[in-house]
Amino acid sequence: DAGVIQSPRHEVTEMGQEVTLRCKPISGHNSLFWYRQTMMRGLELLIYFNNNVPIDDSGMPEDRFSAKMPNASFSTLKIQPSEPRDSAVYFCASSLRLAISHNEQFFGPGTRLTVL
Amino acid sequence: GENVEQHPSTLSVQEGDSAVIKCTYSDSASNYFPWYKQELGKGPQLIIDIRSNVGEKKDQRIAVTLNKTAKHFSLHITETQPEDSAVYFCAASRPTSGSRLTFGEGTQLTVNP
């Protein structure tokens, strides 16, 4: 398996533009997580899905952020409109969730977003 | 909610020495404690984890200890090598969180040859 795939790897955009980040989880995994990493706030969980259904979006910073998972092999994180303070590395991770046991989360390589 | 604190934020050791990173957590219901290693330009990768029903776990040069009473857990790396240089994150999760992890702030470990 190729692991978690994220695109693009780097994104530079101007304030006010829409940004869409994409993620393909590991085949067979049923949980998907979106994280944001900054120097100031570390690794923050934004939202996670289980079986394509959003379970907890309490980490989404504001209404400008939205995430979807239309099927088991694809998810998007959209920022509209983008602001300079959204500049960060965004990670997608997936895991195989069995009952209430804890399973390893596999992280993608991340998307480095710069908003000018 | 859960709060995880990690110390130190930076750690520099000589090759061959041991390195210890410590974390504390606030939620007594947490029962899963993984450690992730993040190399430059990459996503975090799980290196070892421990569940609350054990006090210690070892995998070659890496070991983790857990003290549930004090609510702290530690990562021990022995015989450090330059390739151990990375950022290390601890995390905690409770049974009903749906695998949601709360991460510590991270420790930048530098192993000097």
Chai-1 contact restraints between the chains, C-beta under 6 A:
chainA,res_idxA,chainB,res_idxB,connection_type,confidence,min_distance_angstrom,max_distance_angstrom,comment,restraint_id
A,S31,B,S99,contact,1.0,0.0,6.0,A-B,restraint_1
A,G42,B,E105,contact,1.0,0.0,6.0,A-B,restraint_2
A,G42,B,G106,contact,1.0,0.0,6.0,A-B,restraint_3
A,L43,B,F103,contact,1.0,0.0,6.0,A-B,restraint_4
A,I55,B,G98,contact,1.0,0.0,6.0,A-B,restraint_5
A,F91,B,G43,contact,1.0,0.0,6.0,A-B,restraint_6
A,S95,B,S99,contact,1.0,0.0,6.0,A-B,restraint_7
A,R97,B,S99,contact,1.0,0.0,6.0,A-B,restraint_8
A,I100,B,P95,contact,1.0,0.0,6.0,A-B,restraint_9
A,H102,B,Y32,contact,1.0,0.0,6.0,A-B,restraint_10
A,H102,B,S93,contact,1.0,0.0,6.0,A-B,restraint_11
A,H102,B,S99,contact,1.0,0.0,6.0,A-B,restraint_12
A,E104,B,L46,contact,1.0,0.0,6.0,A-B,restraint_13
A,F107,B,G43,contact,1.0,0.0,6.0,A-B,restraint_14
A,F107,B,P44,contact,1.0,0.0,6.0,A-B,restraint_15
A,G108,B,G43,contact,1.0,0.0,6.0,A-B,restraint_16
A,P109,B,G43,contact,1.0,0.0,6.0,A-B,restraint_17
A,G110,B,G43,contact,1.0,0.0,6.0,A-B,restraint_18
